[in-house]
């Protein structure tokens, strides 16, 4: 009796529903054995869904609201084969020259998708690690994106209830944010406060140069991190300057602290 062949799985992430639908339909026709486990509307959903499904392949749009495709790829690291799709040819050229990550240019052409499928099938038979070239490519793409993207206006103040009053808390004084089922705790220099905004909403509004999501329920101000303690199974804990709190770092966000 022949051993069962493992089914190849994939995740699609793009904020455009029509593109997701178009890509899914073309993949079904060109690679019917491929199973699409889910679709994500942005980079943050892509990371969350990847942790749940652990697909073999992730199709990522470079430009997505909140966490973009490049940062999502960093979180996924080398746990899956990445295929970027983008409307900007310069990212595609970099990816193709490096050979570490495949790409598709919007609008997606069927012949190009067929070539990508062939390369993916070949790579799935090889256990090759792209190593430094993978990280260097993402660094180059992120730098290029920052130079070409318009300047965003990030959140400057957080309105929160403190006792019977409402405070406007400057975001630079916020050490971390941690959510539970109904509220999000804002830990800042003046104490603690509660707000009704979710971590997902806040992560899209805060400056990623200062704030980083480290867990599905935690965002931390990187300027307040005093120590990183590595844990089991590629996790870690963050110690916060001037506070007793210890915050979790899940596997998908550990790459943010590899140099600390």
N, C-alpha and C positions, 0 to 999 in steps of 0.2 A: 504493500500500500504506500503510495507516494505521500510525503509530508505535506501538510497544508501550507500554502504560500501566504505569508502575511499580507494583509490588505494595505495598500498604500493610501495614506490619508492626507488631506490638505485643508488649510484654513484660508479664507479670502478676507482681506481687510481693505475697505475703501469707503469713503463717505458718500459716494455717488451710487445709489441703488441700481440705476440702469447699467452702470459698468459692472457691478457685481453680478447682476443677472446675465449680462452678455458673456462675461468670462466663464461663469458656471455652465452656461449652455454650450459654449465652445469646448470646454474641457470635457463635458459629457459626450460630445461627439468625437473628439480626437483621442481621448484617453478614458474610455468607458469604465475601465477597472479602477480608476481613481475615485475615492470616496471623499466628498466635501463634508467635513464634520460640522462646520458652522460658518457664519459670516459676521464680520465685525464692522462697525461704522466708524471707528477711529482707532488710533494706536493703543489707547488704554484698554479698550475692549479686546483688541487683538492679543495683548499680553495676558489678560485675564482668561480669555478663551483658550489660549495656548496652554496655560497651566492646567486647565481642566481636561483638554482633549489630547495634548501632547502629539500633534500631527507631525508627519514626516516633512511636509512642505508648507511654507507660508507665502502667499501672494500678498505683497504689501504695497499700497500706494505710498509714494514718498511724501506727498503733501496731504496731511490730514489734520483736522483741528485737535488742539490739546497736544497729546503726545504724537509726534509725527512718525512716519514710517522708519526713519533712520534710528530714532531712539527706541522704537519698538523692537527693531532688529537687534539693538544692543542688549535689550532685556532677554530676548530669545537666545542670544549668543549663538553658539554653534550646535544647538540642540535640534536644529531643523535646517533644511535647505531653503534659502531665501530667494524669492523672485520679486524684484521691485517692478512696479509699473509707474510711469511718470509721463507727464506732458512735456518735460524739459529734456531735450536730447543730451545736454552736457552730463547729466547724472548717468544716463545710459552708457555713454562712451566710457566714462570712468569705470563703471561696473564691468563692462565687457573687456576692457583692456586688462584689468586686474585678474579676471577669470575666477574670482572668488564668489561672485554673486551674479545671477542672471538678471535680465531686465526685459521689460516690454514697454514700448512707447505707445502712448494713447494717440489716436484710437488704436486698439489692438488689432493687428492684422493676423488672419488665420495662419498664413504661412510662417510668420515669425513665431507664433505660439506653438506651431508644430515643431519647429527647430528647438524651442525651449524645452518642450516635452521630451524630445530625444536626448538632449543634454542632461536633463534631470534623471531620466531612466538610466543613463550611463553612470552618472554620479552616485546614484543609489546603490550601484553594484560595487562601488569603490568606497572604502572607508577613509577617504582623504580628509585631512584637517587643514583648513586654509590658513590657520595660524595667524601670524602677525599681519599678513596681507589683508585679511578680513577686517581687522580692527583699524588698520591704516586707511582702508578704503572708506569705512564709515566716518572716520575723522575728516577725510578730505571732502566727502559729500556734505557733512554737517557744516563745515566751514564755508563751503560754496553756497549752501542754502542761506546761511546767516548773511552773507554779503549781498545776495540777490533779493532777499525777502524784505518787504517794507517793515519799518519799525512798528512794533506793537505797543499799545498802551496797557501795561499790566496793572493789576489791582494794587492800589496804594494804601487803602484803609479797609479795615474790617469793622462793620457795625455789630456790636455784641451787647447782650444784656449782662449787666454787672449789678446784682442786687435789684434795687428798684429803678435804676437809671440805665441809660443806653450810652455806651462808650464808643468812640471812634478810635480804634487801635491801629497805629501805624504798622504796616506789615513787616518793616525791618525790625520791629521789637517782638515779633512772634517767634518763639523758639520752635514750636511744633503744633500740629493740629491732629487730633485723634478722634475718630468717629465711633459712635455706638449705633444702636438701632434707630434712634430718633434725632439725636443731636450730634454736633461736632464740638469737641472741647478745644478752645483756643488757649494755649499756654503762652503767656507773654511776660514781659518784664514787670508788669504791674499785677500779676496774679493769673487767675484762670477765669474764663468766661465761656458761655455756651451760645452757639448759633445754630440755625436750622439748615444752613447750607451743607450739602454733602461733600465728601472728599472728592468725588468725581467732578463736581462743579468747580470747586476751588482749584483743583489741579490744572484746569484749563485757563484759570484767571491769574495764577501766580507766575512770577518770573522764573523760568527754569534755570537761570544762572544762579539763583539764590535758593530756591526751594526744590526739593526732590521728593517724589513719592517713594517710600521704602517698603510699603506693605499696602494691601488693599484698603486698610483703615487708617493709615498714617502718612502724613506729609511732614517733612522736617526742614527747618532752616539750616542749611549746610554751615553757616557761620557759627551756629551754636553747638555743633558736634565737637565734643572734646576727646572722645575715644571710640574706637570701633573694636568690638570683641568678636572674633570668628566663632561660630557655633558648629553644630553637626549638620550634615546634609546640605552644605553650601548655603547656610544661613548666617546671620550675624545679629549683634545687638549694638545699639548706639547709646552712648552716655552723653547727656546733655549738660553743657556748661552751666553751673550755678543751680542745677536742679537734681533731685534724686531719681527722676524718671529714667527708665531703661526702655528703649523703643526697639521693636523687632524690624529686621531686614529680611524679607523673603528672598528666595533664590533668584527670582526674576529681576531683583533690583540690586543684587550684590555687586554687580559690575561697577556701580557708582562709587564704590569705596575700595576698589582693588589697590589703589595707589596710596591709601591712608594707613 
